[in-house]
Amino acid sequence: MRYLIIGNGIAGTNAAKKIRDLDKEASVSVLTDESYPYYTRPKLINYLASKITEDKLFVYKSDWYRQNNIKLYLNSCITEINRKNKFILDNKNNKFHYDKMLLAVGSSAAKIPVTGSDNSLVLTLRCLDDARHIIDLIKKRREIIVIGGGLLGLEVADSLKGVAEKVQVIEISDHLLSYQLNEKQGKNLEQKLKHKGIIFYLNEICRNIENYNNKLVVTTENNTTVTGDLIIMSTGIKARKEVASAAGLHTDKGIVVNKYLQTSDESIYAAGDCIQLGGKTWGFVKSSVEQAFTAAENMVYANKSAYKETKIDPTIKVTGINLKEL
Ligand SMILES: Cc1cc2nc3c(=O)[nH]c(=O)nc-3n(C[C@H](O)[C@H](O)[C@H](O)COP(=O)(O)OP(=O)(O)OC[C@H]3O[C@@H](n4cnc5c(N)ncnc54)[C@H](O)[C@@H]3O)c2cc1C
């Protein structure tokens, strides 16, 4: 049996591991468009803050893939799925055949499409290359604006405040983490983060971004202006569903799967940030791992386990602050 896994993130890697556990003989190949073996995205925050070195991001020693007889193909971006003949093509025109395939292609950071958001100094943080780029630019560009004060935006702001001169956060809600906290708790969190040196602009909708005298100026709907050298947008994620859609798989907000995490093609499964099940999408480590295990079992044992929806605990800590104590 040939198992092909697209995506070397936490979903793809855990699925490969699980398939290997369940089937010692199968051929298991993992393809990624990135240049690195599996690393953990949450730790990019510590890496940005210079709290860990790059080698600490990587989860397995370099010979892990060989020991587990899993073939890893780096810099291989899947551009086409030929469902009729069960093969895929990558950007270098390499062909990979499969009997069963898992799409674990994750999500990408979504930028809000305001005028000026295409400026090369308006960045997002999703992958190691993004983190490397930010670290490089911050050496010269010392005043940072983070657009979006959600969980990730606050972590990014906190991580950069130790390495940049000024960190400002623009947030649309009138209090921080409005999905997770009530107004009083949000205000308490704001006070604590202000003490750490982060500057907040709340209740502000970003209207446009301009380049002015070598500075970036964000103007909001209230005509507030915020000036900085570098902008990091942390305004949500979107599932990477394009290759699946082009192959005629059912997609919507994500790649649509059934309770066995099987797509509209019975040979193709999907797991992690890229899926949509019952109208829902996810964007968490825990859900990605649980989906990867379920999809892998179903790929090996022909739909034995239905996915039990992952229970996501309300986030306990953000920027080291315990939200339950606010
Ligand atoms: C900075 C940061 C901090 C985070 N912190 C937390 C946290 O504290 N807690 C939490 O629960 N979640 C956190 N998350 C979210 C969590 O990391 C994701 O939910 C998780 O990584 C999703 O895993 P995945 O394997 O589905 O997708 P991904 O990790 O995105 O992996 C998908 C892989 O597929 C590759 N790929 C995509 N398309 C193709 C293609 N066509 N061809 C080849 N390869 C392709 C991508 O490049 C990528 O390597 C964080 C995310 C970020 C960015």
The ligand as a Gaussian input file, in Angstrom:
#p B3LYP/6-31G(d) Opt

LIG

0 1
 C        3.177000      31.345000      15.535000
 C        2.080000      30.367000      15.817000
 C        1.781000      30.023000      17.119000
 C        0.767000      29.097000      17.384000
 N        0.500000      28.774000      18.690000
 C       -0.462000      27.854000      18.956000
 C       -0.733000      27.451000      20.296000
 O       -0.125000      27.952000      21.257000
 N       -1.699000      26.497000      20.503000
 C       -2.404000      25.933000      19.476000
 O       -3.251000      25.072000      19.704000
 N       -2.169000      26.312000      18.191000
 C       -1.227000      27.241000      17.906000
 N       -0.986000      27.613000      16.612000
 C       -1.761000      26.957000      15.537000
 C       -1.157000      25.594000      15.189000
 O        0.213000      25.744000      14.983000
 C       -1.854000      25.013000      13.958000
 O       -3.195000      24.758000      14.286000
 C       -1.179000      23.731000      13.480000
 O        0.168000      23.965000      13.174000
 C       -1.888000      23.181000      12.250000
 O       -1.189000      22.052000      11.825000
 P       -1.393000      21.440000      10.369000
 O       -0.449000      20.287000      10.284000
 O       -2.818000      21.238000      10.082000
 O       -0.933000      22.590000       9.367000
 P        0.462000      23.294000       9.179000
 O        1.258000      23.284000      10.423000
 O        0.161000      24.607000       8.522000
 O        1.215000      22.349000       8.126000
 C        0.816000      22.261000       6.778000
 C        2.052000      22.064000       5.927000
 O        1.642000      21.769000       4.592000
 C        2.442000      22.508000       3.686000
 N        1.711000      22.651000       2.418000
 C        0.609000      23.397000       2.177000
 N        0.237000      23.304000       0.887000
 C        1.136000      22.473000       0.293000
 C        1.299000      22.002000      -1.031000
 N        0.454000      22.333000      -2.026000
 N        2.339000      21.181000      -1.298000
 C        3.193000      20.806000      -0.312000
 N        3.087000      21.233000       0.961000
 C        2.068000      22.068000       1.266000
 C        2.633000      23.829000       4.432000
 O        3.703000      24.596000       3.947000
 C        2.911000      23.325000       5.833000
 O        4.254000      22.979000       6.001000
 C        0.031000      28.528000      16.315000
 C        0.322000      28.897000      14.999000
 C        1.335000      29.795000      14.739000
 C        1.650000      30.171000      13.315000

